[in-house]
Amino acid sequence: MDGSKCIMQLRGVRPFFSDKFDITKHKQYPLLSDYDKKNEFDIEKYVKNRNKLRFKQNDMVDEVCDVGEIAE
């Protein structure tokens, strides 16, 4: 099989040959980590920061309640 071809498998359709799409031609390609390593998703950083509260300088807090400890 030619390197520019692939086998597509879609539900309800028999497998067929198709041309591969060049992802570098897509308008959103610069957002991928293939384009720039700074675009890589850091799961460790995400998990570490997902439970932290984020306030802006002008945010108002009306009520504070204790929800208990978070089990790690």
PDB file of N, H, CA, C and O in Angstrom:
ATOM      1  N   MET A   1       0.856  -1.174   0.000  1.00  0.00           N
ATOM      2  CA  MET A   1       0.000   0.000   0.000  1.00  0.00           C
ATOM      3  C   MET A   1       0.901   1.237   0.000  1.00  0.00           C
ATOM      4  O   MET A   1       1.904   1.286   0.713  1.00  0.00           O
ATOM      5  N   ASP A   2       0.541   2.208  -0.788  1.00  0.00           N
ATOM      6  H   ASP A   2      -0.273   2.168  -1.368  1.00  0.00           H
ATOM      7  CA  ASP A   2       1.272   3.465  -0.894  1.00  0.00           C
ATOM      8  C   ASP A   2       1.219   4.214   0.442  1.00  0.00           C
ATOM      9  O   ASP A   2       0.203   4.166   1.134  1.00  0.00           O
ATOM     10  N   GLY A   3       2.299   4.900   0.807  1.00  0.00           N
ATOM     11  H   GLY A   3       3.125   4.938   0.245  1.00  0.00           H
ATOM     12  CA  GLY A   3       2.360   5.632   2.070  1.00  0.00           C
ATOM     13  C   GLY A   3       1.411   6.811   2.141  1.00  0.00           C
ATOM     14  O   GLY A   3       1.151   7.327   3.228  1.00  0.00           O
ATOM     15  N   SER A   4       0.889   7.246   1.006  1.00  0.00           N
ATOM     16  H   SER A   4       1.100   6.827   0.124  1.00  0.00           H
ATOM     17  CA  SER A   4      -0.052   8.364   1.004  1.00  0.00           C
ATOM     18  C   SER A   4      -1.499   7.888   1.090  1.00  0.00           C
ATOM     19  O   SER A   4      -2.424   8.697   1.019  1.00  0.00           O
ATOM     20  N   LYS A   5      -1.696   6.585   1.242  1.00  0.00           N
ATOM     21  H   LYS A   5      -0.944   5.928   1.300  1.00  0.00           H
ATOM     22  CA  LYS A   5      -3.040   6.005   1.340  1.00  0.00           C
ATOM     23  C   LYS A   5      -3.261   5.422   2.737  1.00  0.00           C
ATOM     24  O   LYS A   5      -2.307   5.134   3.459  1.00  0.00           O
ATOM     25  N   CYS A   6      -4.521   5.254   3.102  1.00  0.00           N
ATOM     26  H   CYS A   6      -5.297   5.487   2.515  1.00  0.00           H
ATOM     27  CA  CYS A   6      -4.870   4.599   4.361  1.00  0.00           C
ATOM     28  C   CYS A   6      -6.143   3.790   4.139  1.00  0.00           C
ATOM     29  O   CYS A   6      -6.828   3.953   3.130  1.00  0.00           O
ATOM     30  N   ILE A   7      -6.446   2.923   5.085  1.00  0.00           N
ATOM     31  H   ILE A   7      -5.889   2.790   5.904  1.00  0.00           H
ATOM     32  CA  ILE A   7      -7.681   2.147   5.033  1.00  0.00           C
ATOM     33  C   ILE A   7      -8.649   2.774   6.027  1.00  0.00           C
ATOM     34  O   ILE A   7      -8.377   2.809   7.228  1.00  0.00           O
ATOM     35  N   MET A   8      -9.765   3.262   5.533  1.00  0.00           N
ATOM     36  H   MET A   8      -9.986   3.233   4.558  1.00  0.00           H
ATOM     37  CA  MET A   8     -10.780   3.877   6.389  1.00  0.00           C
ATOM     38  C   MET A   8     -11.774   2.812   6.820  1.00  0.00           C
ATOM     39  O   MET A   8     -12.234   2.012   6.005  1.00  0.00           O
ATOM     40  N   GLN A   9     -12.101   2.807   8.106  1.00  0.00           N
ATOM     41  H   GLN A   9     -11.727   3.457   8.768  1.00  0.00           H
ATOM     42  CA  GLN A   9     -13.105   1.889   8.633  1.00  0.00           C
ATOM     43  C   GLN A   9     -14.159   2.720   9.348  1.00  0.00           C
ATOM     44  O   GLN A   9     -13.912   3.253  10.430  1.00  0.00           O
ATOM     45  N   LEU A  10     -15.317   2.827   8.749  1.00  0.00           N
ATOM     46  H   LEU A  10     -15.518   2.395   7.870  1.00  0.00           H
ATOM     47  CA  LEU A  10     -16.432   3.571   9.313  1.00  0.00           C
ATOM     48  C   LEU A  10     -17.572   2.606   9.590  1.00  0.00           C
ATOM     49  O   LEU A  10     -17.791   1.658   8.837  1.00  0.00           O
ATOM     50  N   ARG A  11     -18.290   2.849  10.662  1.00  0.00           N
ATOM     51  H   ARG A  11     -18.112   3.620  11.274  1.00  0.00           H
ATOM     52  CA  ARG A  11     -19.397   1.965  11.010  1.00  0.00           C
ATOM     53  C   ARG A  11     -20.466   2.003   9.915  1.00  0.00           C
ATOM     54  O   ARG A  11     -20.872   3.072   9.459  1.00  0.00           O
ATOM     55  N   GLY A  12     -20.899   0.841   9.515  1.00  0.00           N
ATOM     56  H   GLY A  12     -20.569  -0.027   9.886  1.00  0.00           H
ATOM     57  CA  GLY A  12     -21.951   0.733   8.512  1.00  0.00           C
ATOM     58  C   GLY A  12     -21.449   0.738   7.078  1.00  0.00           C
ATOM     59  O   GLY A  12     -22.246   0.642   6.144  1.00  0.00           O
ATOM     60  N   VAL A  13     -20.124   0.851   6.888  1.00  0.00           N
ATOM     61  H   VAL A  13     -19.477   0.929   7.647  1.00  0.00           H
ATOM     62  CA  VAL A  13     -19.551   0.896   5.541  1.00  0.00           C
ATOM     63  C   VAL A  13     -18.392  -0.082   5.491  1.00  0.00           C
ATOM     64  O   VAL A  13     -17.647  -0.218   6.462  1.00  0.00           O
ATOM     65  N   ARG A  14     -18.236  -0.762   4.366  1.00  0.00           N
ATOM     66  H   ARG A  14     -18.841  -0.651   3.577  1.00  0.00           H
ATOM     67  CA  ARG A  14     -17.088  -1.656   4.206  1.00  0.00           C
ATOM     68  C   ARG A  14     -15.801  -0.836   4.189  1.00  0.00           C
ATOM     69  O   ARG A  14     -15.809   0.289   3.690  1.00  0.00           O
ATOM     70  N   PRO A  15     -14.681  -1.369   4.725  1.00  0.00           N
ATOM     71  CA  PRO A  15     -13.405  -0.642   4.692  1.00  0.00           C
ATOM     72  C   PRO A  15     -13.022  -0.278   3.253  1.00  0.00           C
ATOM     73  O   PRO A  15     -13.280  -1.039   2.320  1.00  0.00           O
ATOM     74  N   PHE A  16     -12.404   0.898   3.090  1.00  0.00           N
ATOM     75  H   PHE A  16     -12.195   1.516   3.848  1.00  0.00           H
ATOM     76  CA  PHE A  16     -12.017   1.351   1.757  1.00  0.00           C
ATOM     77  C   PHE A  16     -10.716   2.147   1.835  1.00  0.00           C
ATOM     78  O   PHE A  16     -10.349   2.659   2.893  1.00  0.00           O
ATOM     79  N   PHE A  17     -10.028   2.243   0.703  1.00  0.00           N
ATOM     80  H   PHE A  17     -10.326   1.828  -0.157  1.00  0.00           H
ATOM     81  CA  PHE A  17      -8.808   3.037   0.617  1.00  0.00           C
ATOM     82  C   PHE A  17      -9.171   4.508   0.505  1.00  0.00           C
ATOM     83  O   PHE A  17     -10.169   4.873  -0.116  1.00  0.00           O
ATOM     84  N   SER A  18      -8.336   5.351   1.122  1.00  0.00           N
ATOM     85  H   SER A  18      -7.525   5.055   1.627  1.00  0.00           H
ATOM     86  CA  SER A  18      -8.539   6.789   1.046  1.00  0.00           C
ATOM     87  C   SER A  18      -7.180   7.476   1.060  1.00  0.00           C
ATOM     88  O   SER A  18      -6.197   6.914   1.543  1.00  0.00           O
ATOM     89  N   ASP A  19      -7.130   8.682   0.533  1.00  0.00           N
ATOM     90  H   ASP A  19      -7.929   9.138   0.140  1.00  0.00           H
ATOM     91  CA  ASP A  19      -5.898   9.467   0.602  1.00  0.00           C
ATOM     92  C   ASP A  19      -5.739  10.012   2.016  1.00  0.00           C
ATOM     93  O   ASP A  19      -6.716  10.432   2.637  1.00  0.00           O
ATOM     94  N   LYS A  20      -4.511  10.005   2.523  1.00  0.00           N
ATOM     95  H   LYS A  20      -3.718   9.664   2.019  1.00  0.00           H
ATOM     96  CA  LYS A  20      -4.249  10.580   3.838  1.00  0.00           C
ATOM     97  C   LYS A  20      -4.335  12.096   3.750  1.00  0.00           C
ATOM     98  O   LYS A  20      -3.984  12.685   2.728  1.00  0.00           O
ATOM     99  N   PHE A  21      -4.801  12.726   4.818  1.00  0.00           N
ATOM    100  H   PHE A  21      -5.086  12.248   5.649  1.00  0.00           H
ATOM    101  CA  PHE A  21      -4.878  14.181   4.879  1.00  0.00           C
ATOM    102  C   PHE A  21      -3.585  14.713   5.477  1.00  0.00           C
ATOM    103  O   PHE A  21      -3.119  14.203   6.496  1.00  0.00           O
ATOM    104  N   ASP A  22      -3.006  15.722   4.862  1.00  0.00           N
ATOM    105  H   ASP A  22      -3.384  16.136   4.034  1.00  0.00           H
ATOM    106  CA  ASP A  22      -1.789  16.352   5.362  1.00  0.00           C
ATOM    107  C   ASP A  22      -2.182  17.348   6.457  1.00  0.00           C
ATOM    108  O   ASP A  22      -2.705  18.422   6.161  1.00  0.00           O
ATOM    109  N   ILE A  23      -1.928  16.990   7.730  1.00  0.00           N
ATOM    110  H   ILE A  23      -1.502  16.118   7.971  1.00  0.00           H
ATOM    111  CA  ILE A  23      -2.371  17.842   8.841  1.00  0.00           C
ATOM    112  C   ILE A  23      -1.694  19.204   8.843  1.00  0.00           C
ATOM    113  O   ILE A  23      -2.223  20.147   9.432  1.00  0.00           O
ATOM    114  N   THR A  24      -0.540  19.332   8.202  1.00  0.00           N
ATOM    115  H   THR A  24      -0.110  18.566   7.724  1.00  0.00           H
ATOM    116  CA  THR A  24       0.150  20.633   8.176  1.00  0.00           C
ATOM    117  C   THR A  24      -0.613  21.650   7.337  1.00  0.00           C
ATOM    118  O   THR A  24      -0.323  22.844   7.414  1.00  0.00           O
ATOM    119  N   LYS A  25      -1.569  21.215   6.547  1.00  0.00           N
ATOM    120  H   LYS A  25      -1.805  20.245   6.484  1.00  0.00           H
ATOM    121  CA  LYS A  25      -2.364  22.118   5.714  1.00  0.00           C
ATOM    122  C   LYS A  25      -3.629  22.608   6.440  1.00  0.00           C
ATOM    123  O   LYS A  25      -4.319  23.496   5.941  1.00  0.00           O
ATOM    124  N   HIS A  26      -3.933  22.042   7.600  1.00  0.00           N
ATOM    125  H   HIS A  26      -3.372  21.320   8.006  1.00  0.00           H
ATOM    126  CA  HIS A  26      -5.138  22.430   8.344  1.00  0.00           C
ATOM    127  C   HIS A  26      -4.919  23.781   9.017  1.00  0.00           C
ATOM    128  O   HIS A  26      -3.818  24.072   9.484  1.00  0.00           O
ATOM    129  N   LYS A  27      -5.971  24.614   9.070  1.00  0.00           N
ATOM    130  H   LYS A  27      -6.866  24.378   8.691  1.00  0.00           H
ATOM    131  CA  LYS A  27      -5.840  25.965   9.638  1.00  0.00           C
ATOM    132  C   LYS A  27      -5.533  25.942  11.136  1.00  0.00           C
ATOM    133  O   LYS A  27      -4.975  26.911  11.650  1.00  0.00           O
ATOM    134  N   GLN A  28      -5.876  24.876  11.848  1.00  0.00           N
ATOM    135  H   GLN A  28      -6.330  24.088  11.430  1.00  0.00           H
ATOM    136  CA  GLN A  28      -5.632  24.787  13.288  1.00  0.00           C
ATOM    137  C   GLN A  28      -4.318  24.070  13.618  1.00  0.00           C
ATOM    138  O   GLN A  28      -4.015  23.848  14.790  1.00  0.00           O
ATOM    139  N   TYR A  29      -3.540  23.707  12.599  1.00  0.00           N
ATOM    140  H   TYR A  29      -3.786  23.887  11.647  1.00  0.00           H
ATOM    141  CA  TYR A  29      -2.288  22.970  12.814  1.00  0.00           C
ATOM    142  C   TYR A  29      -1.344  23.674  13.791  1.00  0.00           C
ATOM    143  O   TYR A  29      -0.719  22.988  14.600  1.00  0.00           O
ATOM    144  N   PRO A  30      -1.203  25.007  13.761  1.00  0.00           N
ATOM    145  CA  PRO A  30      -0.288  25.663  14.712  1.00  0.00           C
ATOM    146  C   PRO A  30      -0.653  25.455  16.185  1.00  0.00           C
ATOM    147  O   PRO A  30       0.154  25.758  17.064  1.00  0.00           O
ATOM    148  N   LEU A  31      -1.850  24.944  16.466  1.00  0.00           N
ATOM    149  H   LEU A  31      -2.505  24.698  15.751  1.00  0.00           H
ATOM    150  CA  LEU A  31      -2.259  24.697  17.851  1.00  0.00           C
ATOM    151  C   LEU A  31      -1.815  23.329  18.357  1.00  0.00           C
ATOM    152  O   LEU A  31      -1.960  23.037  19.544  1.00  0.00           O
ATOM    153  N   LEU A  32      -1.275  22.484  17.476  1.00  0.00           N
ATOM    154  H   LEU A  32      -1.157  22.722  16.512  1.00  0.00           H
ATOM    155  CA  LEU A  32      -0.859  21.135  17.857  1.00  0.00           C
ATOM    156  C   LEU A  32       0.553  21.115  18.419  1.00  0.00           C
ATOM    157  O   LEU A  32       1.365  21.990  18.120  1.00  0.00           O
ATOM    158  N   SER A  33       0.836  20.109  19.235  1.00  0.00           N
ATOM    159  H   SER A  33       0.176  19.398  19.478  1.00  0.00           H
ATOM    160  CA  SER A  33       2.190  19.958  19.770  1.00  0.00           C
ATOM    161  C   SER A  33       3.159  19.511  18.686  1.00  0.00           C
ATOM    162  O   SER A  33       4.370  19.655  18.852  1.00  0.00           O
ATOM    163  N   ASP A  34       2.654  18.969  17.577  1.00  0.00           N
ATOM    164  H   ASP A  34       1.670  18.852  17.442  1.00  0.00           H
ATOM    165  CA  ASP A  34       3.525  18.640  16.442  1.00  0.00           C
ATOM    166  C   ASP A  34       4.155  19.904  15.868  1.00  0.00           C
ATOM    167  O   ASP A  34       5.277  19.868  15.361  1.00  0.00           O
ATOM    168  N   TYR A  35       3.436  21.018  15.946  1.00  0.00           N
ATOM    169  H   TYR A  35       2.525  21.047  16.357  1.00  0.00           H
ATOM    170  CA  TYR A  35       3.905  22.294  15.410  1.00  0.00           C
ATOM    171  C   TYR A  35       4.866  22.975  16.380  1.00  0.00           C
ATOM    172  O   TYR A  35       5.917  23.474  15.978  1.00  0.00           O
ATOM    173  N   ASP A  36       4.493  22.992  17.666  1.00  0.00           N
ATOM    174  H   ASP A  36       3.639  22.587  17.992  1.00  0.00           H
ATOM    175  CA  ASP A  36       5.301  23.665  18.682  1.00  0.00           C
ATOM    176  C   ASP A  36       5.137  22.917  20.008  1.00  0.00           C
ATOM    177  O   ASP A  36       4.013  22.668  20.446  1.00  0.00           O
ATOM    178  N   LYS A  37       6.243  22.564  20.638  1.00  0.00           N
ATOM    179  H   LYS A  37       7.155  22.766  20.283  1.00  0.00           H
ATOM    180  CA  LYS A  37       6.212  21.783  21.884  1.00  0.00           C
ATOM    181  C   LYS A  37       5.514  22.531  23.022  1.00  0.00           C
ATOM    182  O   LYS A  37       5.044  21.899  23.968  1.00  0.00           O
ATOM    183  N   LYS A  38       5.435  23.863  22.950  1.00  0.00           N
ATOM    184  H   LYS A  38       5.817  24.377  22.182  1.00  0.00           H
ATOM    185  CA  LYS A  38       4.755  24.614  24.016  1.00  0.00           C
ATOM    186  C   LYS A  38       3.252  24.328  24.034  1.00  0.00           C
ATOM    187  O   LYS A  38       2.571  24.667  25.002  1.00  0.00           O
ATOM    188  N   ASN A  39       2.736  23.714  22.982  1.00  0.00           N
ATOM    189  H   ASN A  39       3.289  23.438  22.196  1.00  0.00           H
ATOM    190  CA  ASN A  39       1.316  23.368  22.907  1.00  0.00           C
ATOM    191  C   ASN A  39       0.993  22.020  23.541  1.00  0.00           C
ATOM    192  O   ASN A  39      -0.167  21.609  23.539  1.00  0.00           O
ATOM    193  N   GLU A  40       1.983  21.325  24.080  1.00  0.00           N
ATOM    194  H   GLU A  40       2.925  21.659  24.082  1.00  0.00           H
ATOM    195  CA  GLU A  40       1.730  20.029  24.706  1.00  0.00           C
ATOM    196  C   GLU A  40       0.859  20.202  25.949  1.00  0.00           C
ATOM    197  O   GLU A  40       1.031  21.159  26.704  1.00  0.00           O
ATOM    198  N   PHE A  41      -0.070  19.277  26.157  1.00  0.00           N
ATOM    199  H   PHE A  41      -0.209  18.499  25.544  1.00  0.00           H
ATOM    200  CA  PHE A  41      -0.936  19.305  27.331  1.00  0.00           C
ATOM    201  C   PHE A  41      -0.216  18.625  28.487  1.00  0.00           C
ATOM    202  O   PHE A  41       0.209  17.476  28.371  1.00  0.00           O
ATOM    203  N   ASP A  42      -0.082  19.332  29.595  1.00  0.00           N
ATOM    204  H   ASP A  42      -0.428  20.266  29.689  1.00  0.00           H
ATOM    205  CA  ASP A  42       0.598  18.804  30.775  1.00  0.00           C
ATOM    206  C   ASP A  42      -0.460  18.308  31.759  1.00  0.00           C
ATOM    207  O   ASP A  42      -1.031  19.102  32.507  1.00  0.00           O
ATOM    208  N   ILE A  43      -0.721  17.013  31.761  1.00  0.00           N
ATOM    209  H   ILE A  43      -0.257  16.368  31.153  1.00  0.00           H
ATOM    210  CA  ILE A  43      -1.766  16.444  32.613  1.00  0.00           C
ATOM    211  C   ILE A  43      -1.437  16.607  34.091  1.00  0.00           C
ATOM    212  O   ILE A  43      -2.338  16.829  34.900  1.00  0.00           O
ATOM    213  N   GLU A  44      -0.164  16.501  34.456  1.00  0.00           N
ATOM    214  H   GLU A  44       0.568  16.320  33.799  1.00  0.00           H
ATOM    215  CA  GLU A  44       0.234  16.662  35.861  1.00  0.00           C
ATOM    216  C   GLU A  44      -0.099  18.072  36.349  1.00  0.00           C
ATOM    217  O   GLU A  44      -0.622  18.234  37.452  1.00  0.00           O
ATOM    218  N   LYS A  45       0.195  19.075  35.557  1.00  0.00           N
ATOM    219  H   LYS A  45       0.620  18.943  34.661  1.00  0.00           H
ATOM    220  CA  LYS A  45      -0.096  20.467  35.919  1.00  0.00           C
ATOM    221  C   LYS A  45      -1.608  20.687  36.012  1.00  0.00           C
ATOM    222  O   LYS A  45      -2.080  21.376  36.916  1.00  0.00           O
ATOM    223  N   TYR A  46      -2.366  20.104  35.079  1.00  0.00           N
ATOM    224  H   TYR A  46      -1.983  19.544  34.345  1.00  0.00           H
ATOM    225  CA  TYR A  46      -3.815  20.242  35.074  1.00  0.00           C
ATOM    226  C   TYR A  46      -4.429  19.632  36.330  1.00  0.00           C
ATOM    227  O   TYR A  46      -5.254  20.269  36.986  1.00  0.00           O
ATOM    228  N   VAL A  47      -4.039  18.410  36.671  1.00  0.00           N
ATOM    229  H   VAL A  47      -3.369  17.893  36.138  1.00  0.00           H
ATOM    230  CA  VAL A  47      -4.601  17.724  37.836  1.00  0.00           C
ATOM    231  C   VAL A  47      -4.221  18.455  39.114  1.00  0.00           C
ATOM    232  O   VAL A  47      -5.037  18.562  40.029  1.00  0.00           O
ATOM    233  N   LYS A  48      -3.000  18.958  39.189  1.00  0.00           N
ATOM    234  H   LYS A  48      -2.337  18.871  38.446  1.00  0.00           H
ATOM    235  CA  LYS A  48      -2.533  19.649  40.387  1.00  0.00           C
ATOM    236  C   LYS A  48      -3.318  20.942  40.632  1.00  0.00           C
ATOM    237  O   LYS A  48      -3.559  21.306  41.782  1.00  0.00           O
ATOM    238  N   ASN A  49      -3.713  21.628  39.577  1.00  0.00           N
ATOM    239  H   ASN A  49      -3.517  21.332  38.642  1.00  0.00           H
ATOM    240  CA  ASN A  49      -4.341  22.941  39.713  1.00  0.00           C
ATOM    241  C   ASN A  49      -5.858  22.937  39.571  1.00  0.00           C
ATOM    242  O   ASN A  49      -6.477  23.991  39.722  1.00  0.00           O
ATOM    243  N   ARG A  50      -6.479  21.803  39.287  1.00  0.00           N
ATOM    244  H   ARG A  50      -5.977  20.948  39.164  1.00  0.00           H
ATOM    245  CA  ARG A  50      -7.908  21.834  38.985  1.00  0.00           C
ATOM    246  C   ARG A  50      -8.795  22.094  40.200  1.00  0.00           C
ATOM    247  O   ARG A  50      -9.929  22.543  40.029  1.00  0.00           O
ATOM    248  N   ASN A  51      -8.325  21.830  41.415  1.00  0.00           N
ATOM    249  H   ASN A  51      -7.404  21.466  41.553  1.00  0.00           H
ATOM    250  CA  ASN A  51      -9.153  22.042  42.600  1.00  0.00           C
ATOM    251  C   ASN A  51      -8.866  23.360  43.306  1.00  0.00           C
ATOM    252  O   ASN A  51      -9.431  23.628  44.367  1.00  0.00           O
ATOM    253  N   LYS A  52      -8.000  24.182  42.733  1.00  0.00           N
ATOM    254  H   LYS A  52      -7.541  23.964  41.871  1.00  0.00           H
ATOM    255  CA  LYS A  52      -7.688  25.467  43.356  1.00  0.00           C
ATOM    256  C   LYS A  52      -8.709  26.513  42.929  1.00  0.00           C
ATOM    257  O   LYS A  52      -9.116  26.562  41.768  1.00  0.00           O
ATOM    258  N   LEU A  53      -9.113  27.340  43.870  1.00  0.00           N
ATOM    259  H   LEU A  53      -8.783  27.300  44.813  1.00  0.00           H
ATOM    260  CA  LEU A  53     -10.019  28.438  43.551  1.00  0.00           C
ATOM    261  C   LEU A  53      -9.234  29.561  42.899  1.00  0.00           C
ATOM    262  O   LEU A  53      -8.095  29.842  43.273  1.00  0.00           O
ATOM    263  N   ARG A  54      -9.851  30.193  41.930  1.00  0.00           N
ATOM    264  H   ARG A  54     -10.776  29.965  41.626  1.00  0.00           H
ATOM    265  CA  ARG A  54      -9.206  31.311  41.248  1.00  0.00           C
ATOM    266  C   ARG A  54     -10.103  32.533  41.376  1.00  0.00           C
ATOM    267  O   ARG A  54     -11.256  32.511  40.943  1.00  0.00           O
ATOM    268  N   PHE A  55      -9.582  33.584  41.960  1.00  0.00           N
ATOM    269  H   PHE A  55      -8.646  33.602  42.311  1.00  0.00           H
ATOM    270  CA  PHE A  55     -10.323  34.824  42.112  1.00  0.00           C
ATOM    271  C   PHE A  55      -9.614  35.933  41.371  1.00  0.00           C
ATOM    272  O   PHE A  55      -8.385  35.980  41.312  1.00  0.00           O
ATOM    273  N   LYS A  56     -10.405  36.823  40.807  1.00  0.00           N
ATOM    274  H   LYS A  56     -11.404  36.785  40.855  1.00  0.00           H
ATOM    275  CA  LYS A  56      -9.859  38.032  40.212  1.00  0.00           C
ATOM    276  C   LYS A  56      -9.931  39.125  41.264  1.00  0.00           C
ATOM    277  O   LYS A  56     -10.602  38.969  42.285  1.00  0.00           O
ATOM    278  N   GLN A  57      -9.253  40.213  41.022  1.00  0.00           N
ATOM    279  H   GLN A  57      -8.708  40.340  40.193  1.00  0.00           H
ATOM    280  CA  GLN A  57      -9.151  41.272  42.019  1.00  0.00           C
ATOM    281  C   GLN A  57     -10.520  41.832  42.413  1.00  0.00           C
ATOM    282  O   GLN A  57     -10.720  42.173  43.578  1.00  0.00           O
ATOM    283  N   ASN A  58     -11.450  41.936  41.491  1.00  0.00           N
ATOM    284  H   ASN A  58     -11.287  41.659  40.544  1.00  0.00           H
ATOM    285  CA  ASN A  58     -12.750  42.546  41.779  1.00  0.00           C
ATOM    286  C   ASN A  58     -13.853  41.531  42.081  1.00  0.00           C
ATOM    287  O   ASN A  58     -15.023  41.908  42.145  1.00  0.00           O
ATOM    288  N   ASP A  59     -13.516  40.265  42.265  1.00  0.00           N
ATOM    289  H   ASP A  59     -12.566  39.958  42.212  1.00  0.00           H
ATOM    290  CA  ASP A  59     -14.517  39.248  42.579  1.00  0.00           C
ATOM    291  C   ASP A  59     -15.068  39.469  43.987  1.00  0.00           C
ATOM    292  O   ASP A  59     -14.329  39.799  44.914  1.00  0.00           O
ATOM    293  N   MET A  60     -16.379  39.280  44.126  1.00  0.00           N
ATOM    294  H   MET A  60     -16.979  39.012  43.372  1.00  0.00           H
ATOM    295  CA  MET A  60     -17.035  39.420  45.423  1.00  0.00           C
ATOM    296  C   MET A  60     -17.455  38.029  45.900  1.00  0.00           C
ATOM    297  O   MET A  60     -17.952  37.223  45.113  1.00  0.00           O
ATOM    298  N   VAL A  61     -17.253  37.750  47.193  1.00  0.00           N
ATOM    299  H   VAL A  61     -16.849  38.405  47.832  1.00  0.00           H
ATOM    300  CA  VAL A  61     -17.675  36.488  47.791  1.00  0.00           C
ATOM    301  C   VAL A  61     -18.821  36.799  48.737  1.00  0.00           C
ATOM    302  O   VAL A  61     -18.651  37.547  49.700  1.00  0.00           O
ATOM    303  N   ASP A  62     -19.995  36.225  48.463  1.00  0.00           N
ATOM    304  H   ASP A  62     -20.132  35.618  47.680  1.00  0.00           H
ATOM    305  CA  ASP A  62     -21.174  36.487  49.281  1.00  0.00           C
ATOM    306  C   ASP A  62     -21.251  35.557  50.483  1.00  0.00           C
ATOM    307  O   ASP A  62     -21.668  35.975  51.563  1.00  0.00           O
ATOM    308  N   GLU A  63     -20.859  34.317  50.309  1.00  0.00           N
ATOM    309  H   GLU A  63     -20.520  33.977  49.431  1.00  0.00           H
ATOM    310  CA  GLU A  63     -21.029  33.339  51.366  1.00  0.00           C
ATOM    311  C   GLU A  63     -19.889  32.329  51.299  1.00  0.00           C
ATOM    312  O   GLU A  63     -19.484  31.899  50.219  1.00  0.00           O
ATOM    313  N   VAL A  64     -19.385  31.964  52.458  1.00  0.00           N
ATOM    314  H   VAL A  64     -19.713  32.314  53.335  1.00  0.00           H
ATOM    315  CA  VAL A  64     -18.332  30.963  52.539  1.00  0.00           C
ATOM    316  C   VAL A  64     -18.850  29.830  53.399  1.00  0.00           C
ATOM    317  O   VAL A  64     -19.376  30.069  54.486  1.00  0.00           O
ATOM    318  N   CYS A  65     -18.709  28.597  52.929  1.00  0.00           N
ATOM    319  H   CYS A  65     -18.282  28.402  52.046  1.00  0.00           H
ATOM    320  CA  CYS A  65     -19.143  27.459  53.726  1.00  0.00           C
ATOM    321  C   CYS A  65     -18.051  26.406  53.720  1.00  0.00           C
ATOM    322  O   CYS A  65     -17.286  26.297  52.762  1.00  0.00           O
ATOM    323  N   ASP A  66     -17.983  25.640  54.784  1.00  0.00           N
ATOM    324  H   ASP A  66     -18.604  25.728  55.563  1.00  0.00           H
ATOM    325  CA  ASP A  66     -16.984  24.591  54.927  1.00  0.00           C
ATOM    326  C   ASP A  66     -17.541  23.318  54.303  1.00  0.00           C
ATOM    327  O   ASP A  66     -18.596  22.831  54.711  1.00  0.00           O
ATOM    328  N   VAL A  67     -16.837  22.785  53.324  1.00  0.00           N
ATOM    329  H   VAL A  67     -15.980  23.180  52.994  1.00  0.00           H
ATOM    330  CA  VAL A  67     -17.299  21.563  52.671  1.00  0.00           C
ATOM    331  C   VAL A  67     -16.523  20.352  53.144  1.00  0.00           C
ATOM    332  O   VAL A  67     -16.689  19.258  52.605  1.00  0.00           O
ATOM    333  N   GLY A  68     -15.687  20.531  54.134  1.00  0.00           N
ATOM    334  H   GLY A  68     -15.552  21.420  54.572  1.00  0.00           H
ATOM    335  CA  GLY A  68     -14.916  19.415  54.661  1.00  0.00           C
ATOM    336  C   GLY A  68     -13.584  19.265  53.962  1.00  0.00           C
ATOM    337  O   GLY A  68     -13.213  20.061  53.099  1.00  0.00           O
ATOM    338  N   GLU A  69     -12.879  18.225  54.356  1.00  0.00           N
ATOM    339  H   GLU A  69     -13.181  17.579  55.057  1.00  0.00           H
ATOM    340  CA  GLU A  69     -11.566  17.989  53.772  1.00  0.00           C
ATOM    341  C   GLU A  69     -11.696  17.183  52.487  1.00  0.00           C
ATOM    342  O   GLU A  69     -12.619  16.385  52.324  1.00  0.00           O
ATOM    343  N   ILE A  70     -10.765  17.406  51.591  1.00  0.00           N
ATOM    344  H   ILE A  70     -10.015  18.054  51.723  1.00  0.00           H
ATOM    345  CA  ILE A  70     -10.718  16.655  50.343  1.00  0.00           C
ATOM    346  C   ILE A  70      -9.766  15.489  50.538  1.00  0.00           C
ATOM    347  O   ILE A  70      -8.596  15.683  50.867  1.00  0.00           O
ATOM    348  N   ALA A  71     -10.265  14.281  50.334  1.00  0.00           N
ATOM    349  H   ALA A  71     -11.216  14.123  50.066  1.00  0.00           H
ATOM    350  CA  ALA A  71      -9.425  13.090  50.483  1.00  0.00           C
ATOM    351  C   ALA A  71      -8.518  12.964  49.276  1.00  0.00           C
ATOM    352  O   ALA A  71      -8.969  13.082  48.137  1.00  0.00           O
ATOM    353  N   GLU A  72      -7.257  12.729  49.520  1.00  0.00           N
ATOM    354  H   GLU A  72      -6.891  12.633  50.446  1.00  0.00           H
ATOM    355  CA  GLU A  72      -6.283  12.587  48.420  1.00  0.00           C
ATOM    356  C   GLU A  72      -6.101  11.133  48.103  1.00  0.00           C
ATOM    357  O   GLU A  72      -5.327  10.788  47.210  1.00  0.00           O
TER     358      GLU A  72
END
